[in-house]
Amino acid sequence: MHLSDKREKKVELFLTFLKFAQQKCEALYILGDLFDLWLGDDDNTPPHPDILTALRAVSDSGVALYIALGNRDFLIGRDFCEKTGAKLLPDYALIDLYGTKTLITHGDLLCTKDTKYQLFRKIVRHPLIIQIFLLIPLYIRKKIASRTQAKTSASMLKKNNEIMDVEQKTVETMMSKYKVSLLIHGHTHRPNTHVFKVDSKTLQRIVLGDWYEQDSVLVCQAEERNLLKIRDYLS
């Protein structure tokens, strides 16, 4: 979703969606990058407080709320969970989706062809690095993050689409490891449903889109799974 004060209409759409979810959902899974940037649980940059309040209303209504860490908001921590009632998901989480054993993840770990990103991810997510970073005053963290984002954007322009997409071999390996026939993820911003076979078994990978233009949501019911635009879901 990449929510921020620079995309007010998307924030409004998300808050509308959460009010709807309180009435319609059994559980809500946010698969990472809820925020365009989250620099720690002391980051009260607008519209963060409004979003946390709305998430709290969802969990208070009885909807189970789960959040995966994305590459933009992996500093979400314990205080965030206490304020919202959300439960953090591990990098790979197994859920029972109406009788179907399902693997869910943000998706960046599946992009194994992008070796530079995977190394960067490993470094910045090291517990010691995170601990040191969170000790730095927030205004300095913002400056560091701004410079890092600028470098990341410049680096992405030099990478081809294949490198930034998931690697099929990695997808198959992880699905085999967790013994699932269904994988759901985001990150790549390429919404689609991929059906393929491995050792005569039919597998499915569903990719969520972003909230820049696609406003993507995956609506799962006992009988079906539909990848929709938010406005179609709310109508």
C-alpha positions in Angstrom: 0.0 0.0 0.0 2.9 2.4 0.7 0.7 4.8 2.6 2.1 8.3 3.3 1.2 11.9 3.7 2.0 12.3 0.0 -0.9 10.0 -1.0 -3.8 11.3 0.9 -6.5 9.8 -1.3 -5.0 6.3 -0.8 -5.0 6.9 2.9 -8.6 7.8 2.8 -9.4 4.8 0.7 -7.6 2.5 3.2 -9.5 4.0 6.1 -12.8 3.4 4.2 -11.7 -0.1 3.5 -11.0 -0.7 7.2 -14.4 0.4 8.2 -15.9 -2.0 5.7 -13.6 -4.8 6.9 -14.9 -4.5 10.4 -18.3 -5.7 9.2 -17.3 -8.2 6.5 -14.0 -9.9 7.4 -13.1 -12.7 9.7 -9.4 -11.9 9.3 -7.3 -9.3 7.6 -3.7 -10.0 6.4 -1.5 -7.1 5.3 1.5 -8.6 3.5 4.0 -5.9 4.1 4.7 -2.3 3.0 1.6 -0.9 4.7 3.6 2.3 5.0 5.8 3.9 2.4 8.3 4.3 5.3 8.2 3.3 8.9 11.3 4.3 10.9 10.4 2.8 14.2 7.4 2.7 16.6 8.1 6.2 17.7 7.5 7.4 14.1 4.3 9.5 14.5 4.6 11.1 11.2 1.1 11.8 9.8 -0.9 9.9 8.7 0.5 7.1 10.9 -1.5 7.9 14.1 -4.8 7.8 12.1 -3.9 4.5 10.5 -3.0 2.9 13.8 -6.2 4.1 15.4 -8.2 2.6 12.5 -6.3 -0.7 12.7 -7.1 -0.8 16.5 -10.8 -0.4 15.7 -10.6 -3.4 13.3 -9.0 -5.7 15.9 -11.4 -4.4 18.6 -14.3 -5.3 16.4 -13.2 -9.0 16.5 -11.4 -9.2 13.2 -8.1 -11.1 13.5 -5.4 -8.7 12.2 -2.1 -9.9 10.9 0.8 -7.9 9.5 3.9 -9.1 7.6 7.0 -6.9 7.5 7.8 -5.4 4.1 11.0 -3.9 2.9 9.6 -0.4 3.6 8.3 -1.1 7.1 10.4 -3.9 8.6 10.9 -1.7 11.7 7.4 -2.3 12.9 7.7 -3.7 16.4 6.1 -4.5 19.7 4.6 -1.0 20.4 2.9 -1.0 17.1 1.3 -4.3 17.8 0.1 -3.2 21.2 -1.4 -0.1 19.8 -3.2 -1.9 16.9 -3.9 -5.3 18.3 -2.1 -6.8 15.3 0.0 -9.9 15.3 3.3 -9.9 13.4 3.9 -12.7 10.9 7.2 -14.4 10.3 8.9 -14.1 6.9 7.0 -17.2 5.8 3.7 -17.9 7.5 1.5 -21.0 7.2 -2.2 -20.5 7.5 -5.3 -22.6 7.0 -7.3 -20.8 4.3 -10.7 -22.5 4.4 -9.1 -26.0 4.4 -6.2 -25.1 2.1 -2.8 -25.1 3.6 -1.4 -21.8 2.4 2.0 -20.1 2.5 2.0 -16.3 2.8 5.0 -13.9 2.6 5.8 -10.3 1.7 7.6 -11.6 -1.4 11.0 -10.0 -1.4 12.8 -13.2 -0.2 11.6 -14.9 -3.4 13.5 -12.4 -5.6 16.7 -14.3 -5.2 18.2 -13.2 -8.6 18.6 -9.8 -7.1 21.7 -10.7 -5.0 22.6 -7.1 -4.1 19.2 -6.6 -2.6 19.3 -9.8 -0.7 22.7 -8.9 0.8 21.4 -5.4 1.7 18.3 -7.0 3.3 20.4 -9.3 5.4 22.5 -6.4 6.7 19.8 -3.9 7.5 17.6 -6.5 9.2 20.4 -7.8 11.5 19.1 -7.3 15.1 22.2 -5.4 16.2 21.9 -3.0 13.2 18.3 -2.4 14.0 19.0 -1.8 17.7 21.7 0.8 16.9 19.5 2.5 14.2 16.6 2.9 16.6 18.8 4.6 19.1 19.4 7.4 16.6 17.1 10.5 16.9 14.1 10.2 14.5 15.0 13.3 12.5 18.4 11.8 11.7 16.8 8.4 10.8 14.6 10.3 8.3 17.6 11.8 6.7 19.4 8.5 6.4 16.3 6.8 5.0 15.8 9.6 2.4 19.3 9.1 1.1 18.9 5.3 1.1 15.7 5.5 -0.8 17.3 7.8 -3.4 20.1 5.3 -3.9 17.7 2.4 -4.1 15.5 4.1 -6.7 18.6 4.9 -8.8 19.7 1.3 -8.4 16.3 -0.1 -9.5 16.5 1.8 -12.8 19.6 -0.2 -13.7 18.0 -3.5 -13.0 15.9 -5.4 -15.5 12.4 -6.7 -14.7 13.5 -10.3 -14.5 15.9 -9.6 -11.7 13.3 -7.7 -9.6 10.7 -10.4 -10.0 10.5 -13.7 -8.1 12.6 -16.6 -9.2 10.4 -19.6 -10.1 13.0 -22.1 -8.8 12.9 -20.4 -5.4 9.0 -20.3 -5.4 9.0 -24.1 -6.1 11.6 -24.7 -3.4 9.7 -22.9 -0.7 6.4 -24.4 -1.7 8.0 -27.8 -1.5 9.7 -27.0 1.8 6.4 -26.0 3.4 4.3 -28.6 1.5 1.7 -26.2 0.2 -0.2 -26.0 -3.1 -1.0 -22.2 -2.7 1.4 -19.3 -2.2 0.3 -15.7 -1.7 2.6 -12.7 -1.7 3.0 -9.1 -2.8 6.2 -6.9 -3.2 6.6 -7.2 -7.0 3.5 -5.1 -7.8 2.5 -7.6 -10.6 -1.0 -8.8 -9.7 -1.7 -12.2 -11.2 -2.6 -15.8 -10.5 0.0 -18.2 -11.7 -0.9 -21.9 -12.1 1.9 -24.4 -12.7 2.8 -28.0 -12.2 5.7 -29.5 -10.2 6.0 -33.3 -10.2 2.5 -33.7 -11.6 1.1 -31.5 -8.8 -0.9 -28.4 -9.7 0.4 -25.4 -7.7 -0.9 -21.8 -7.5 0.8 -18.5 -6.8 -1.3 -15.4 -6.3 0.4 -12.0 -6.4 -1.1 -8.9 -4.9 -0.8 -5.6 -6.7 0.2 -2.3 -5.2 -1.9 0.7 -4.2 -0.4 3.2 -6.6 -2.8 2.5 -9.4 -4.0 -1.1 -8.8 -5.6 -0.8 -5.3 -5.3 -4.5 -5.0 -7.0 -6.8 -2.5 -7.4 -10.6 -2.4 -10.8 -11.6 -1.1 -10.9 -15.2 0.1 -14.1 -17.1 0.9 -14.7 -20.8 1.4 -15.7 -21.2 -2.2 -13.5 -18.8 -4.1 -10.6 -16.4 -4.2 -10.9 -13.2 -6.1 -8.1 -10.6 -6.8 -10.0 -7.3 -6.9 -9.6 -3.6 -6.9 -10.6 -2.1 -3.6 -13.4 0.0 -5.2 -14.9 -3.2 -6.7 -14.8 -4.9 -3.3 -16.5 -2.0 -1.6 -19.2 -1.6 -4.2 
